[in-house]
């Protein structure tokens, strides 16, 4: 019997995407897997739609009762999978669909590389199925950034061989059960974003390679969880959690440079809009806007979320974001559609 795989799919108010993902899993050709759907405190019709769902594979529905974030919600499913004796776990975003041979390709790679514990599929854009979104990542200490070689390339231009990566993408994160048993689960302090980067770096420090398997294919609807990759919600978690990650994995010089960058974020830029209004009125409005931004109010949503992210890091506030950040994100979404 081939190794048993548990696939963990996290749902939060996204039942249409989740059902499409589950339908794609029904076409998997691997003979020994089950699916664990974790509903992360949905307030829509998710549970009504998921409870009666039937599939040709073993499907388990777990309910958290509240939103535990990406890390906390997936940990519920990972913990269940480990308790049930899974040999491998695949954490899969609900806004993805998969190739039928996905699991075979991941298991073959694991068998070829026993020193690798964490694997990522090659992740493609859902709307552009031949264009690559994730094919590995590397940390650039000069720019203080993670880089993603191969992103936006047409797949036929990239090498098809397995290759090392600094971390495996959380949209399709495949790992040996023994890795989680050794280093623990995702850190729930992150709540959203950077948690898989932290976890994979912990795995690497424990001696496990991280590998991208290009023959394992997943298609991803980018940005669904946040409404957009540039939303205030994404901005808040990206800034706060980047600082948390740096505190654990980056050298002191890099942490110092990041702090200098973030200190500049705390100072709003003065800007005056163009328009038909007299100059002195536009100047007055600009001064008022600048003062309100300085005290943490106003309509500069990117600045407000950046400021709040930095202050929450300083005050050691992690987990979910404050309610006001979600309010800012809703206001931002309204602006985008008005």
C-alpha positions in Angstrom: 0.0 0.0 0.0 1.4 3.4 -0.9 1.9 6.0 1.9 -1.3 7.5 3.2 -1.8 11.2 2.5 -4.2 13.6 4.3 -5.2 16.7 2.4 -6.2 19.7 4.6 -8.4 22.3 3.0 -9.3 25.4 5.0 -12.6 27.1 4.4 -13.6 30.6 5.6 -16.7 32.1 3.9 -15.5 30.7 0.6 -17.7 27.7 -0.1 -17.9 28.1 -3.9 -14.1 27.9 -4.2 -13.9 25.1 -1.6 -16.5 23.0 -3.5 -14.6 23.5 -6.8 -11.4 22.5 -5.0 -13.1 19.3 -3.6 -14.4 18.5 -7.1 -10.9 18.7 -8.5 -9.7 16.4 -5.7 -12.2 13.8 -6.9 -10.2 13.3 -10.0 -7.0 12.5 -8.1 -5.5 9.1 -9.3 -3.5 8.4 -6.1 -5.1 5.4 -4.3 -4.5 6.2 -0.6 -5.6 9.6 0.6 -8.3 11.4 2.5 -9.5 15.0 2.7 -10.0 17.0 5.9 -12.0 20.2 5.4 -11.7 22.7 8.3 -14.4 25.3 8.4 -12.8 28.3 10.1 -15.9 29.9 11.7 -17.7 30.7 8.5 -20.7 33.1 8.8 -22.1 32.4 5.3 -23.8 29.3 4.0 -20.6 27.3 4.0 -21.6 24.7 6.6 -25.0 24.2 5.0 -23.3 23.4 1.7 -20.4 21.4 3.0 -22.2 19.1 5.5 -24.1 17.1 2.8 -21.3 17.1 0.3 -20.3 13.6 -0.8 -17.1 12.5 -2.6 -15.5 9.3 -3.8 -12.8 9.8 -1.2 -13.0 9.8 2.6 -14.0 13.3 3.6 -14.0 14.7 7.1 -15.5 18.1 8.1 -14.1 19.8 11.2 -15.6 23.0 12.6 -13.5 25.4 14.6 -16.5 27.7 15.5 -14.4 30.9 15.0 -11.8 32.3 12.7 -8.4 31.0 13.8 -6.6 32.4 10.8 -4.6 30.4 8.2 -2.2 29.0 10.8 -4.7 28.1 13.5 -7.3 26.7 11.2 -4.8 24.6 9.3 -3.3 23.4 12.5 -6.7 21.9 13.5 -6.6 19.8 10.3 -2.9 19.0 10.5 -3.2 17.8 14.1 -6.2 15.6 13.1 -4.2 14.1 10.2 -1.2 13.3 12.4 -3.5 11.7 15.0 -5.0 9.5 12.3 -1.6 8.3 11.2 -1.0 10.1 8.0 2.5 9.6 6.5 2.3 12.9 4.5 0.1 16.0 4.8 -0.8 18.3 2.0 -2.1 21.8 3.1 -4.0 23.0 0.2 -5.7 26.4 -0.3 -9.4 26.2 -1.0 -9.1 28.6 -3.9 -7.0 26.0 -5.9 -7.6 23.2 -8.3 -5.1 20.4 -8.8 -3.8 18.1 -11.5 -5.0 14.4 -11.2 -1.5 13.1 -10.7 -0.5 15.7 -8.1 0.0 13.3 -5.2 1.9 10.7 -7.3 4.4 13.4 -8.3 4.9 14.7 -4.8 5.4 11.2 -3.4 7.9 10.3 -6.1 9.9 13.3 -5.2 9.8 12.4 -1.5 11.1 8.9 -2.4 13.9 10.3 -4.6 15.0 12.8 -1.9 14.9 11.2 1.6 16.7 14.3 3.1 13.9 16.6 1.9 10.9 17.0 4.3 8.9 19.8 2.8 7.7 20.1 -0.8 5.8 22.6 -2.9 3.9 22.1 -6.1 4.6 24.3 -9.1 1.7 26.8 -8.7 0.1 28.3 -11.7 -2.3 31.2 -12.2 -5.8 29.9 -12.3 -6.8 32.5 -15.0 -3.7 31.9 -17.0 -3.1 28.2 -16.7 0.3 28.2 -18.5 1.8 31.0 -16.5 3.7 30.3 -13.3 2.9 32.0 -10.0 5.2 30.0 -7.7 8.3 28.0 -8.6 10.4 28.5 -5.5 11.7 31.3 -3.4 15.0 32.6 -2.1 15.9 35.1 0.6 17.9 38.1 -0.7 19.8 39.6 2.3 20.8 42.7 0.2 17.3 43.8 -0.6 15.8 42.4 2.7 13.2 40.6 0.5 12.1 37.2 -0.6 12.4 36.7 -4.3 10.4 34.3 -6.5 12.5 33.1 -9.5 10.3 32.0 -12.3 7.2 34.0 -11.3 5.2 35.1 -14.3 7.2 33.0 -16.7 5.5 30.8 -19.2 5.9 27.3 -17.9 7.5 25.9 -21.1 10.5 28.2 -20.5 11.4 26.8 -17.1 13.3 23.7 -16.1 11.2 20.7 -15.2 13.6 19.2 -12.6 13.1 19.3 -8.8 15.0 22.1 -7.2 15.6 23.5 -3.7 13.7 26.5 -2.4 14.0 28.5 0.8 10.4 27.8 1.6 7.4 25.9 0.1 4.3 27.9 -0.7 1.4 27.6 1.8 -1.1 27.3 -1.1 0.2 23.7 -1.7 2.5 22.7 1.2 3.3 19.0 1.3 5.4 17.5 4.1 6.4 14.3 5.9 4.5 13.8 9.1 7.8 13.3 10.9 8.8 17.0 10.1 5.7 18.3 12.0 6.3 15.8 14.8 9.8 17.1 15.1 9.4 20.9 14.8 5.8 21.4 15.7 2.9 23.0 13.8 2.4 26.5 12.2 3.0 29.4 14.6 -0.5 30.9 15.3 1.1 34.3 16.2 1.2 35.0 12.5 -2.5 34.3 11.9 -2.1 35.1 8.1 1.0 35.3 5.8 4.7 34.5 6.6 3.6 31.5 8.8 4.7 29.0 6.2 7.9 30.8 5.6 8.6 30.7 9.3 7.7 27.0 9.5 9.8 26.0 6.4 12.9 27.9 7.8 12.4 26.0 11.1 12.4 22.8 9.1 15.6 23.8 7.3 17.2 24.6 10.6 16.3 21.1 11.7 18.1 19.7 8.7 15.3 19.1 6.2 15.6 20.3 2.6 12.7 22.2 1.0 12.0 21.3 -2.6 9.7 22.5 -5.5 8.3 19.6 -7.6 7.5 21.2 -11.0 5.7 18.1 -12.3 3.2 18.5 -9.4 0.7 21.1 -10.7 -1.8 23.3 -8.8 -3.8 26.3 -10.2 -4.4 29.2 -7.7 -6.9 32.0 -7.7 -4.5 34.7 -6.5 -5.6 37.1 -3.7 -9.0 35.6 -2.9 -8.4 35.3 0.8 -7.7 39.0 1.1 -10.0 40.4 -1.6 -6.7 41.6 -3.2 -3.0 41.2 -2.7 -2.8 45.0 -2.2 -5.6 45.4 0.4 -5.0 47.1 3.8 -5.6 43.7 5.4 -2.8 42.2 3.4 -0.6 45.2 4.1 -1.1 45.0 7.9 -0.3 41.3 8.2 2.6 41.5 5.7 4.4 44.3 7.7 3.7 43.0 11.2 4.6 39.4 10.4 7.6 40.3 8.3 9.0 42.0 11.5 8.2 38.9 13.5 9.9 36.6 11.0 13.0 38.9 10.9 13.2 38.7 14.7 13.6 34.9 14.4 15.5 34.2 11.2 17.3 37.3 10.0 20.8 38.5 11.2 21.0 41.6 13.4 22.2 43.8 10.6 19.1 42.9 8.5 16.8 43.5 11.4 18.3 46.9 11.9 17.9 47.9 8.3 14.3 46.7 8.4 13.7 48.9 11.4 15.0 51.9 9.6 12.7 51.2 6.7 9.7 50.9 9.0 10.5 54.0 11.0 10.2 55.9 7.7 6.8 54.3 7.3 5.7 56.0 10.6 6.1 59.4 9.0 3.3 60.2 6.5 4.1 61.9 3.3 2.8 65.4 2.7 0.8 65.6 -0.5 -1.6 68.1 -2.1 -4.1 67.0 -4.7 -4.6 68.8 -8.0 -8.0 70.1 -8.9 -10.1 73.2 -9.6 -10.2 74.4 -6.0 -8.1 77.4 -5.1 -4.5 76.7 -4.0 -5.0 77.9 -0.4 -7.9 75.5 0.0 -6.0 72.6 -1.4 -3.1 73.5 0.9 -5.4 73.7 3.9 -6.9 70.3 3.1 -3.5 68.8 2.6 -2.3 70.1 6.0 -5.5 68.8 7.7 -5.0 65.4 6.0 -1.4 65.3 7.1 -2.1 66.1 10.7 -4.9 63.5 10.9 -2.5 60.9 9.5 0.1 61.8 12.0 -2.3 61.1 14.9 -3.5 57.8 13.3 -6.7 59.0 11.7 -8.0 60.0 8.3 -8.4 58.3 5.0 -4.8 57.3 4.2 -5.6 53.6 4.6 -2.1 52.3 3.5 -0.4 54.6 6.0 -2.9 53.8 8.8 -2.5 50.0 8.4 1.3 50.3 8.2 1.4 52.4 11.4 -0.9 50.0 13.2 1.1 47.0 12.1 4.4 48.4 13.4 2.9 49.5 16.7 1.2 46.2 17.2 4.6 44.4 16.7 6.3 46.8 19.1 3.6 46.1 21.7 3.8 42.3 21.1 0.2 42.0 19.8 -0.1 39.1 17.4 -2.7 36.7 16.1 -5.7 38.3 14.4 -5.7 42.0 13.4 -7.7 44.7 15.3 -11.3 45.3 14.1 -10.3 48.7 12.7 -8.0 47.1 10.2 -10.9 45.0 8.8 -12.9 48.2 8.7 -10.2 50.0 6.8 -10.0 47.1 4.4 -13.8 47.3 3.8 -13.5 51.0 3.1 -10.6 50.3 0.7 -12.8 47.7 -1.1 -15.6 50.2 -1.4 -13.2 52.8 -2.8 -12.0 50.3 -5.4 -15.5 49.7 -6.6 -16.8 53.3 -6.5 
